[in-house]
Amino acid sequence: MIVELDGVVEYKSLPSGLHNCDSDLVYFVHEQYAGISAFANRPAHESERNAHFAAVGLLVPLTYGRLGRSWLHAHQLRRLVAYATMSRNCYIPR
């Protein structure tokens, strides 16, 4: 089964007020799937608009209930998004 993601999931997987939070976990539903996304906002150089935003997520079938046991992946997703933002040579203002 092919699940259409372009132009749909990215808006569901980002927290509201993302400019004001450093990190967040977002739970959402897309078609027959529960989604979970780990979001991170890190400082960046002015040439990169002062911020690096990243989100790493996954979809799991809803066969195991309302959230499809997606929370089981929360810890690893947080680690992945932290790695993704820190590996981009984030700018730390002094």
N, CA, C and O atoms as CSV, one atom per row, in Angstrom:
chain,resi,resn,atom,element,x,y,z
A,1,MET,N,N,0.835,-1.172,0.000
A,1,MET,CA,C,0.000,0.000,0.000
A,1,MET,C,C,0.886,1.244,0.000
A,1,MET,O,O,1.831,1.331,0.784
A,2,ILE,N,N,0.591,2.198,-0.866
A,2,ILE,CA,C,1.326,3.454,-0.941
A,2,ILE,C,C,0.570,4.518,-0.158
A,2,ILE,O,O,-0.630,4.711,-0.354
A,3,VAL,N,N,1.274,5.200,0.721
A,3,VAL,CA,C,0.685,6.257,1.540
A,3,VAL,C,C,1.232,7.585,1.046
A,3,VAL,O,O,2.445,7.795,1.048
A,4,GLU,N,N,0.358,8.477,0.625
A,4,GLU,CA,C,0.766,9.800,0.146
A,4,GLU,C,C,1.200,10.651,1.327
A,4,GLU,O,O,0.435,10.854,2.270
A,5,LEU,N,N,2.434,11.150,1.273
A,5,LEU,CA,C,2.977,11.942,2.368
A,5,LEU,C,C,3.246,13.397,1.970
A,5,LEU,O,O,3.101,14.304,2.790
A,6,ASP,N,N,3.636,13.616,0.718
A,6,ASP,CA,C,4.008,14.953,0.260
A,6,ASP,C,C,2.866,15.949,0.392
A,6,ASP,O,O,1.740,15.692,-0.034
A,7,GLY,N,N,3.179,17.083,0.988
A,7,GLY,CA,C,2.204,18.153,1.116
A,7,GLY,C,C,1.154,17.928,2.182
A,7,GLY,O,O,0.241,18.742,2.319
A,8,VAL,N,N,1.257,16.835,2.951
A,8,VAL,CA,C,0.241,16.531,3.958
A,8,VAL,C,C,0.868,16.301,5.329
A,8,VAL,O,O,0.543,16.995,6.293
A,9,VAL,N,N,1.748,15.344,5.409
A,9,VAL,CA,C,2.269,14.903,6.702
A,9,VAL,C,C,3.158,15.956,7.358
A,9,VAL,O,O,3.157,16.081,8.582
A,10,GLU,N,N,3.914,16.712,6.567
A,10,GLU,CA,C,4.808,17.676,7.211
A,10,GLU,C,C,4.064,18.712,8.042
A,10,GLU,O,O,4.586,19.176,9.056
A,11,TYR,N,N,2.864,19.079,7.633
A,11,TYR,CA,C,2.087,20.052,8.408
A,11,TYR,C,C,1.515,19.434,9.679
A,11,TYR,O,O,1.341,20.126,10.682
A,12,LYS,N,N,1.228,18.166,9.645
A,12,LYS,CA,C,0.717,17.474,10.839
A,12,LYS,C,C,1.830,17.165,11.828
A,12,LYS,O,O,1.585,17.064,13.030
A,13,SER,N,N,3.045,17.015,11.332
A,13,SER,CA,C,4.139,16.538,12.173
A,13,SER,C,C,4.931,17.645,12.855
A,13,SER,O,O,5.869,17.356,13.598
A,14,LEU,N,N,4.576,18.904,12.622
A,14,LEU,CA,C,5.274,20.018,13.262
A,14,LEU,C,C,4.414,20.622,14.361
A,14,LEU,O,O,3.195,20.705,14.216
A,15,PRO,N,N,5.032,21.044,15.453
A,15,PRO,CA,C,4.246,21.635,16.545
A,15,PRO,C,C,3.773,23.039,16.183
A,15,PRO,O,O,4.438,23.739,15.420
A,16,SER,N,N,2.647,23.449,16.717
A,16,SER,CA,C,2.229,24.833,16.544
A,16,SER,C,C,3.140,25.696,17.403
A,16,SER,O,O,3.551,25.285,18.488
A,17,GLY,N,N,3.450,26.879,16.923
A,17,GLY,CA,C,4.378,27.753,17.640
A,17,GLY,C,C,5.800,27.246,17.619
A,17,GLY,O,O,6.540,27.453,18.581
A,18,LEU,N,N,6.204,26.581,16.540
A,18,LEU,CA,C,7.510,25.939,16.488
A,18,LEU,C,C,8.673,26.898,16.695
A,18,LEU,O,O,9.740,26.480,17.144
A,19,HIS,N,N,8.488,28.172,16.375
A,19,HIS,CA,C,9.565,29.139,16.596
A,19,HIS,C,C,9.830,29.369,18.088
A,19,HIS,O,O,10.903,29.838,18.467
A,20,ASN,N,N,8.850,29.037,18.929
A,20,ASN,CA,C,8.949,29.310,20.357
A,20,ASN,C,C,9.310,28.105,21.211
A,20,ASN,O,O,9.383,28.229,22.433
A,21,CYS,N,N,9.539,26.943,20.608
A,21,CYS,CA,C,9.881,25.777,21.428
A,21,CYS,C,C,11.197,25.165,20.944
A,21,CYS,O,O,11.507,25.180,19.753
A,22,ASP,N,N,11.958,24.631,21.893
A,22,ASP,CA,C,13.242,24.010,21.578
A,22,ASP,C,C,13.076,22.584,21.067
A,22,ASP,O,O,13.811,22.139,20.186
A,23,SER,N,N,12.092,21.869,21.635
A,23,SER,CA,C,11.841,20.499,21.201
A,23,SER,C,C,10.421,20.107,21.591
A,23,SER,O,O,9.820,20.684,22.497
A,24,ASP,N,N,9.910,19.116,20.884
A,24,ASP,CA,C,8.557,18.660,21.166
A,24,ASP,C,C,8.337,17.302,20.520
A,24,ASP,O,O,9.021,16.932,19.565
A,25,LEU,N,N,7.366,16.564,21.061
A,25,LEU,CA,C,6.870,15.339,20.436
A,25,LEU,C,C,5.461,15.635,19.944
A,25,LEU,O,O,4.641,16.184,20.681
A,26,VAL,N,N,5.185,15.273,18.711
A,26,VAL,CA,C,3.883,15.543,18.118
A,26,VAL,C,C,3.258,14.211,17.715
A,26,VAL,O,O,3.870,13.416,17.002
A,27,TYR,N,N,2.046,13.981,18.175
A,27,TYR,CA,C,1.278,12.793,17.774
A,27,TYR,C,C,0.200,13.238,16.812
A,27,TYR,O,O,-0.415,14.285,17.011
A,28,PHE,N,N,-0.042,12.444,15.753
A,28,PHE,CA,C,-1.057,12.799,14.769
A,28,PHE,C,C,-1.569,11.534,14.094
A,28,PHE,O,O,-0.983,10.460,14.235
A,29,VAL,N,N,-2.654,11.672,13.370
A,29,VAL,CA,C,-3.225,10.556,12.611
A,29,VAL,C,C,-3.237,10.935,11.140
A,29,VAL,O,O,-3.628,12.043,10.773
A,30,HIS,N,N,-2.803,10.002,10.303
A,30,HIS,CA,C,-2.826,10.183,8.848
A,30,HIS,C,C,-3.373,8.910,8.219
A,30,HIS,O,O,-2.746,7.852,8.268
A,31,GLU,N,N,-4.552,9.035,7.629
A,31,GLU,CA,C,-5.256,7.892,7.040
A,31,GLU,C,C,-5.408,6.781,8.075
A,31,GLU,O,O,-6.008,7.012,9.125
A,32,GLN,N,N,-4.881,5.574,7.811
A,32,GLN,CA,C,-5.008,4.459,8.759
A,32,GLN,C,C,-3.784,4.314,9.648
A,32,GLN,O,O,-3.521,3.233,10.175
A,33,TYR,N,N,-3.036,5.397,9.818
A,33,TYR,CA,C,-1.782,5.332,10.564
A,33,TYR,C,C,-1.736,6.367,11.679
A,33,TYR,O,O,-2.283,7.463,11.561
A,34,ALA,N,N,-1.074,5.990,12.757
A,34,ALA,CA,C,-0.751,6.942,13.817
A,34,ALA,C,C,0.664,7.419,13.538
A,34,ALA,O,O,1.542,6.634,13.178
A,35,GLY,N,N,0.869,8.698,13.708
A,35,GLY,CA,C,2.191,9.256,13.482
A,35,GLY,C,C,2.757,9.849,14.753
A,35,GLY,O,O,2.025,10.306,15.631
A,36,ILE,N,N,4.064,9.831,14.830
A,36,ILE,CA,C,4.772,10.502,15.909
A,36,ILE,C,C,5.972,11.197,15.277
A,36,ILE,O,O,6.650,10.649,14.408
A,37,SER,N,N,6.211,12.417,15.739
A,37,SER,CA,C,7.308,13.202,15.208
A,37,SER,C,C,8.054,13.866,16.358
A,37,SER,O,O,7.441,14.456,17.248
A,38,ALA,N,N,9.370,13.768,16.335
A,38,ALA,CA,C,10.218,14.474,17.287
A,38,ALA,C,C,10.754,15.705,16.574
A,38,ALA,O,O,11.334,15.603,15.493
A,39,PHE,N,N,10.558,16.867,17.182
A,39,PHE,CA,C,10.941,18.147,16.593
A,39,PHE,C,C,12.043,18.787,17.432
A,39,PHE,O,O,12.045,18.671,18.657
A,40,ALA,N,N,12.980,19.463,16.766
A,40,ALA,CA,C,14.025,20.220,17.469
A,40,ALA,C,C,14.270,21.536,16.762
A,40,ALA,O,O,14.220,21.614,15.535
A,41,ASN,N,N,14.534,22.562,17.540
A,41,ASN,CA,C,14.826,23.910,17.065
A,41,ASN,C,C,16.150,24.308,17.707
A,41,ASN,O,O,16.233,24.434,18.929
A,42,ARG,N,N,17.183,24.504,16.896
A,42,ARG,CA,C,18.504,24.852,17.419
A,42,ARG,C,C,18.980,26.171,16.816
A,42,ARG,O,O,18.633,26.490,15.679
A,43,PRO,N,N,19.772,26.941,17.568
A,43,PRO,CA,C,20.301,28.199,17.039
A,43,PRO,C,C,21.206,27.952,15.845
A,43,PRO,O,O,21.896,26.935,15.771
A,44,ALA,N,N,21.193,28.880,14.925
A,44,ALA,CA,C,22.049,28.800,13.742
A,44,ALA,C,C,22.590,30.191,13.446
A,44,ALA,O,O,22.180,31.175,14.060
A,45,HIS,N,N,23.494,30.256,12.520
A,45,HIS,CA,C,24.077,31.527,12.126
A,45,HIS,C,C,23.029,32.397,11.425
A,45,HIS,O,O,22.062,31.890,10.856
A,46,GLU,N,N,23.237,33.691,11.479
A,46,GLU,CA,C,22.312,34.649,10.863
A,46,GLU,C,C,22.094,34.361,9.378
A,46,GLU,O,O,20.999,34.580,8.860
A,47,SER,N,N,23.114,33.877,8.698
A,47,SER,CA,C,22.988,33.564,7.268
A,47,SER,C,C,22.011,32.424,7.010
A,47,SER,O,O,21.568,32.221,5.879
A,48,GLU,N,N,21.674,31.676,8.067
A,48,GLU,CA,C,20.711,30.578,7.962
A,48,GLU,C,C,19.434,30.902,8.723
A,48,GLU,O,O,18.755,30.008,9.227
A,49,ARG,N,N,19.118,32.175,8.800
A,49,ARG,CA,C,17.901,32.675,9.462
A,49,ARG,C,C,17.856,32.370,10.952
A,49,ARG,O,O,16.777,32.280,11.537
A,50,ASN,N,N,19.004,32.213,11.555
A,50,ASN,CA,C,19.152,32.059,13.005
A,50,ASN,C,C,18.594,30.771,13.604
A,50,ASN,O,O,18.543,30.649,14.828
A,51,ALA,N,N,18.182,29.824,12.798
A,51,ALA,CA,C,17.613,28.598,13.368
A,51,ALA,C,C,17.753,27.415,12.409
A,51,ALA,O,O,17.706,27.561,11.187
A,52,HIS,N,N,17.926,26.246,13.010
A,52,HIS,CA,C,17.831,24.976,12.290
A,52,HIS,C,C,16.634,24.235,12.864
A,52,HIS,O,O,16.613,23.910,14.051
A,53,PHE,N,N,15.656,23.971,12.044
A,53,PHE,CA,C,14.504,23.177,12.449
A,53,PHE,C,C,14.663,21.785,11.860
A,53,PHE,O,O,15.102,21.632,10.720
A,54,ALA,N,N,14.309,20.786,12.629
A,54,ALA,CA,C,14.338,19.417,12.120
A,54,ALA,C,C,13.223,18.624,12.785
A,54,ALA,O,O,12.875,18.860,13.942
A,55,ALA,N,N,12.676,17.686,12.037
A,55,ALA,CA,C,11.679,16.766,12.574
A,55,ALA,C,C,11.948,15.387,11.989
A,55,ALA,O,O,12.204,15.244,10.793
A,56,VAL,N,N,11.888,14.387,12.841
A,56,VAL,CA,C,12.062,12.997,12.432
A,56,VAL,C,C,10.847,12.238,12.947
A,56,VAL,O,O,10.501,12.331,14.125
A,57,GLY,N,N,10.208,11.492,12.066
A,57,GLY,CA,C,8.997,10.816,12.503
A,57,GLY,C,C,8.773,9.490,11.823
A,57,GLY,O,O,9.567,9.043,10.995
A,58,LEU,N,N,7.665,8.871,12.196
A,58,LEU,CA,C,7.275,7.600,11.587
A,58,LEU,C,C,5.763,7.428,11.662
A,58,LEU,O,O,5.069,8.105,12.420
A,59,LEU,N,N,5.295,6.518,10.866
A,59,LEU,CA,C,3.879,6.137,10.865
A,59,LEU,C,C,3.778,4.660,11.231
A,59,LEU,O,O,4.560,3.839,10.752
A,60,VAL,N,N,2.811,4.331,12.083
A,60,VAL,CA,C,2.557,2.939,12.446
A,60,VAL,C,C,1.071,2.654,12.249
A,60,VAL,O,O,0.252,3.562,12.388
A,61,PRO,N,N,0.707,1.423,11.933
A,61,PRO,CA,C,-0.706,1.096,11.730
A,61,PRO,C,C,-1.528,1.327,12.996
A,61,PRO,O,O,-1.037,1.142,14.110
A,62,LEU,N,N,-2.761,1.726,12.816
A,62,LEU,CA,C,-3.667,1.944,13.941
A,62,LEU,C,C,-4.230,0.645,14.508
A,62,LEU,O,O,-5.139,0.681,15.338
A,63,THR,N,N,-3.716,-0.482,14.084
A,63,THR,CA,C,-4.257,-1.771,14.531
A,63,THR,C,C,-4.086,-2.013,16.030
A,63,THR,O,O,-4.771,-2.864,16.597
A,64,TYR,N,N,-3.186,-1.281,16.673
A,64,TYR,CA,C,-2.959,-1.452,18.111
A,64,TYR,C,C,-3.592,-0.343,18.935
A,64,TYR,O,O,-3.132,-0.058,20.040
A,65,GLY,N,N,-4.621,0.276,18.426
A,65,GLY,CA,C,-5.293,1.318,19.192
A,65,GLY,C,C,-5.115,2.698,18.601
A,65,GLY,O,O,-4.585,2.875,17.504
A,66,ARG,N,N,-5.571,3.659,19.359
A,66,ARG,CA,C,-5.645,5.038,18.883
A,66,ARG,C,C,-4.298,5.632,18.452
A,66,ARG,O,O,-4.243,6.388,17.482
A,67,LEU,N,N,-3.232,5.303,19.148
A,67,LEU,CA,C,-1.913,5.816,18.777
A,67,LEU,C,C,-1.021,4.756,18.146
A,67,LEU,O,O,0.140,5.019,17.833
A,68,GLY,N,N,-1.560,3.570,17.962
A,68,GLY,CA,C,-0.819,2.505,17.293
A,68,GLY,C,C,0.498,2.137,17.943
A,68,GLY,O,O,1.389,1.613,17.275
A,69,ARG,N,N,0.639,2.397,19.224
A,69,ARG,CA,C,1.874,2.153,19.973
A,69,ARG,C,C,3.060,2.962,19.442
A,69,ARG,O,O,4.215,2.557,19.582
A,70,SER,N,N,2.763,4.087,18.845
A,70,SER,CA,C,3.832,4.919,18.285
A,70,SER,C,C,4.761,5.456,19.358
A,70,SER,O,O,5.928,5.731,19.078
A,71,TRP,N,N,4.273,5.611,20.576
A,71,TRP,CA,C,5.097,6.147,21.663
A,71,TRP,C,C,6.308,5.285,21.972
A,71,TRP,O,O,7.271,5.755,22.578
A,72,LEU,N,N,6.262,4.020,21.558
A,72,LEU,CA,C,7.400,3.132,21.801
A,72,LEU,C,C,8.662,3.617,21.080
A,72,LEU,O,O,9.770,3.210,21.430
A,73,HIS,N,N,8.497,4.472,20.089
A,73,HIS,CA,C,9.620,4.966,19.291
A,73,HIS,C,C,10.064,6.374,19.697
A,73,HIS,O,O,11.002,6.915,19.111
A,74,ALA,N,N,9.412,6.963,20.679
A,74,ALA,CA,C,9.666,8.359,21.058
A,74,ALA,C,C,11.130,8.607,21.436
A,74,ALA,O,O,11.740,9.565,20.961
A,75,HIS,N,N,11.681,7.764,22.272
A,75,HIS,CA,C,13.046,7.978,22.737
A,75,HIS,C,C,14.041,7.985,21.578
A,75,HIS,O,O,14.890,8.872,21.492
A,76,GLN,N,N,13.939,7.004,20.693
A,76,GLN,CA,C,14.874,6.921,19.573
A,76,GLN,C,C,14.671,8.071,18.595
A,76,GLN,O,O,15.648,8.572,18.037
A,77,LEU,N,N,13.435,8.503,18.371
A,77,LEU,CA,C,13.206,9.645,17.484
A,77,LEU,C,C,13.822,10.918,18.062
A,77,LEU,O,O,14.396,11.719,17.325
A,78,ARG,N,N,13.705,11.106,19.369
A,78,ARG,CA,C,14.342,12.278,20.008
A,78,ARG,C,C,15.863,12.238,19.821
A,78,ARG,O,O,16.486,13.271,19.575
A,79,ARG,N,N,16.443,11.079,19.936
A,79,ARG,CA,C,17.892,10.946,19.728
A,79,ARG,C,C,18.264,11.247,18.278
A,79,ARG,O,O,19.270,11.911,18.027
A,80,LEU,N,N,17.481,10.775,17.339
A,80,LEU,CA,C,17.767,11.019,15.923
A,80,LEU,C,C,17.669,12.494,15.565
A,80,LEU,O,O,18.525,13.012,14.848
A,81,VAL,N,N,16.635,13.180,16.055
A,81,VAL,CA,C,16.489,14.594,15.713
A,81,VAL,C,C,17.573,15.426,16.399
A,81,VAL,O,O,18.028,16.420,15.833
A,82,ALA,N,N,17.991,15.045,17.591
A,82,ALA,CA,C,19.091,15.748,18.253
A,82,ALA,C,C,20.379,15.586,17.450
A,82,ALA,O,O,21.132,16.543,17.265
A,83,TYR,N,N,20.620,14.380,16.983
A,83,TYR,CA,C,21.798,14.139,16.155
A,83,TYR,C,C,21.724,14.934,14.857
A,83,TYR,O,O,22.722,15.514,14.430
A,84,ALA,N,N,20.567,14.967,14.232
A,84,ALA,CA,C,20.400,15.679,12.964
A,84,ALA,C,C,20.668,17.172,13.121
A,84,ALA,O,O,21.285,17.781,12.248
A,85,THR,N,N,20.221,17.758,14.201
A,85,THR,CA,C,20.429,19.196,14.378
A,85,THR,C,C,21.854,19.504,14.838
A,85,THR,O,O,22.424,20.508,14.413
A,86,MET,N,N,22.425,18.693,15.670
A,86,MET,CA,C,23.781,18.959,16.141
A,86,MET,C,C,24.825,18.646,15.066
A,86,MET,O,O,25.885,19.271,15.060
A,87,SER,N,N,24.571,17.734,14.188
A,87,SER,CA,C,25.538,17.382,13.160
A,87,SER,C,C,25.593,18.401,12.036
A,87,SER,O,O,26.427,18.285,11.138
A,88,ARG,N,N,24.716,19.401,12.069
A,88,ARG,CA,C,24.725,20.449,11.036
A,88,ARG,C,C,25.584,21.639,11.449
A,88,ARG,O,O,25.431,22.729,10.895
A,89,ASN,N,N,26.485,21.449,12.412
A,89,ASN,CA,C,27.366,22.509,12.889
A,89,ASN,C,C,26.556,23.728,13.338
A,89,ASN,O,O,26.776,24.844,12.868
A,90,CYS,N,N,25.629,23.496,14.242
A,90,CYS,CA,C,24.773,24.571,14.731
A,90,CYS,C,C,25.599,25.681,15.346
A,90,CYS,O,O,26.608,25.439,16.009
A,91,TYR,N,N,25.165,26.860,15.122
A,91,TYR,CA,C,25.799,28.060,15.641
A,91,TYR,C,C,25.362,28.289,17.079
A,91,TYR,O,O,24.164,28.331,17.356
A,92,ILE,N,N,26.290,28.436,17.980
A,92,ILE,CA,C,25.981,28.710,19.375
A,92,ILE,C,C,26.421,30.145,19.658
A,92,ILE,O,O,27.620,30.421,19.701
A,93,PRO,N,N,25.477,31.060,19.852
A,93,PRO,CA,C,25.862,32.459,20.101
A,93,PRO,C,C,26.632,32.587,21.410
A,93,PRO,O,O,26.336,31.887,22.379
A,94,ARG,N,N,27.601,33.464,21.439
A,94,ARG,CA,C,28.416,33.676,22.646
A,94,ARG,C,C,28.217,35.063,23.174
A,94,ARG,O,O,28.817,35.431,24.184
